[in-house]
Amino acid sequence: MNMTTVARPDIVSQIGNTPLVELNSFSTSSVKLFAKLEWYNPFGSVKDRAAYWMVKEAERKGLLRKDKSVIIEPTSGNTGIALTGISQALGYKVEIVIPDKVSAETKKILKRLGATLHETSDDLCPRVGAGTDQSISLAKAISKPRPDIYYMPNQYENDANFLAHYESTGPEIWKQTNGDVTHFLTGCGTGGTITGTATFLKEKNKNIKIIAIQAQKNHLLQGLRNFEESSMPDLFLRRQKIVDEWFTATNEESFRLVKALAVKERLLVGPSSGSVMASMLKAAEKLESGNLVGIFADDGTKFKSLYDQQGVFTDTEYYNILKNAKNLSKPAYALV
Ligand SMILES: Cc1ncc(COP(=O)(O)O)c(C=O)c1O
């Protein structure tokens, strides 16, 4: 049976304009914490924005041919899901180079959406840097000899990834907070989300503090990177000065906050949202007043196997939160 379902091309009009919600049980009367729920994007994560902007840019440059081109990309999952869903909807095939450590659910979604997978034994977030970057090298090796067929967006270097957030995430946060945002926090993989959103926000108000979150070494936080284990991608290097402060999130605190968000806010979040929540609380502790906005990049529905393995939820707890969660949106791939 062919499991591939091609979404309609107009699905891309649903990318962005995600909700910003206050985390009432963590806010105080003077320090308010808000989460931008990126799983409301049609393919379930913040990476829909980067994927769409990169495909749009390639179309604009005439690099893609409908029903002929194959888009190939190294990714830890969310970019792969977004690129596959968007490209299929717009008429392009997709091949994804993915570290074998990525969750089983993520790989299943990619296959269902019709991507061809190439697995490598890379870090959870593909390594960047000559000699270490298995997924990136493999994608380059496959695509380079066949430029007539293959197009590799390369989110680690492609400025469309930055522009996606400069043109969408930043303006949305500014509007949703009526310009009253004091701190912006997000986890970092390619650095597209932080550099794009922060550049826009700082142009509006240079006093907004930008806090970047990296994962601990040897981490389990899909989508995030540790910058000692892996070099900083070119895209991030170009604008890294935009960051005012760096936090490192541990596996333990991230999973603890995944659980706390389920219990206190009825939110079922992915691991990197736990990292952002832990960092928002650390930043809030030092403040007398402020409005902090954090990116919750994806929800917890792709991570049951990881949460089982790490003892985050019992089966009963997981299915309870899945049933009773506030603010869960059905991604397009759930219909496949
Ligand atoms: C779950 C998750 N959080 C955060 C990020 C970081 O995004 P960026 O690549 O824009 O730095 C990603 C990127 O893949 C992600 O998948």
The ligand as a Tripos MOL2 file, in Angstrom:
@<TRIPOS>MOLECULE
LIG
   16    16     1     0     0
SMALL
NO_CHARGES

@<TRIPOS>ATOM
      1 C1         12.7400   20.6770   18.5250 C.3       1 LIG1
      2 C2         13.6140   21.7660   18.0380 C.ar      1 LIG1
      3 N1         13.9110   22.7920   18.8410 N.ar      1 LIG1
      4 C3         14.7160   23.7910   18.4220 C.ar      1 LIG1
      5 C4         15.2750   23.8090   17.1800 C.ar      1 LIG1
      6 C5         16.2440   24.8930   16.7910 C.3       1 LIG1
      7 O1         16.0060   25.5190   15.6220 O.3       1 LIG1
      8 P1         17.1180   26.2100   14.7300 P.3       1 LIG1
      9 O2         17.5950   25.1970   13.7520 O.co2     1 LIG1
     10 O3         16.3540   27.3060   14.0750 O.co2     1 LIG1
     11 O4         18.2230   26.7070   15.5850 O.co2     1 LIG1
     12 C6         14.9790   22.7590   16.3590 C.ar      1 LIG1
     13 C7         15.5930   22.6530   15.0630 C.2       1 LIG1
     14 O5         15.6270   21.6180   14.4090 O.2       1 LIG1
     15 C8         14.1150   21.7260   16.7770 C.ar      1 LIG1
     16 O6         13.8200   20.6780   15.9730 O.3       1 LIG1
@<TRIPOS>BOND
     1     1     2 1
     2     2     3 ar
     3     2    15 ar
     4     3     4 ar
     5     4     5 ar
     6     5     6 1
     7     5    12 ar
     8     6     7 1
     9     7     8 1
    10     8     9 2
    11     8    10 1
    12     8    11 1
    13    12    13 1
    14    12    15 ar
    15    13    14 2
    16    15    16 1
@<TRIPOS>SUBSTRUCTURE
     1 LIG1         1 GROUP 0 **** ****
